[in-house]
Amino acid sequence: MSFNKFARICLDQGLFSQQKQNIFAKSVDSADKIQTIQDLENYLKERLNEIRLRFMKAGSYNTQIKDIISKLYHNVKNPQKQRNGKIS
């Protein structure tokens, strides 16, 4: 499934609504620095770097993974562009 199709299904089904995020946040390990969407924005570079390093360690880091990480960063930092249902 493409990222765009995944994102469309998530938006259509409301899988990432504020209510669902709140429910999820309550189930997150209390030791985790990221408890809210605001926390995610604050620690985004750190977490994406951890993901990048894991792919590199596994020998799986490639252009596609780099592009996905870049899109994740862009979409979290620019949420207003996602509200129209399109993810670049």
ABEGO torsion letter per residue (X at the ends): XBAAAAAAAAAAAGAABAAAAAAAAAABBAABABABAAAAAAAAAAAAAAAAAAAAAAGABBAAAAAAAAAAAAAAABAAAAAAGBBX
